[in-house]
Amino acid sequence: MNPPKSDLPQGTLDLLILKVATAGPIYGHAIAQRLQQISRDALQVQQGSLYPALHHLENKGFLAAEWRESEIKREAKFYRLTAKGRRQLRAETGNWQRLSQAVGLALQLAEGES
């Protein structure tokens, strides 16, 4: 049984891309595959969302990119996390953890009221 698919909250895709890039240089399609794999198919990132996010992160200096040959012998743009990107990942991870904890608390409170 496949888990339901859901849209990502604003900014979450950037956070997930930065996290995947911590493992080392990776190209766009492989990022999408990795996110789908680690989420057990719950996250399927479309090219129309992925590549604008990658360009945005590169323009902000959170990712650096270079063209090289992929494992299937095609030229691909490989992205790697920069020092600025690592700092951003730490900050965004903390923000996400605080937000998810707050939502969890609100849901628990709401359950207790019903």
GIRA-V41159 format. One record per run of one state. SS is the DSSP state (H for helix, E for strand, - for the rest). FROM is the first residue (numbers start at 1). TO is the last residue. If there is no record, write none. Layout:
BEGIN
SS_FROM_TO + SS_FROM_TO
END
This chain:
BEGIN
-_1_11 + H_12_21 + -_22_25 + E_26_27 + H_28_38 + -_39_46 + H_47_59 + -_60_62 + E_63_69 + -_70_74 + E_75_81 + -_82_82 + H_83_113 + -_114_114
END
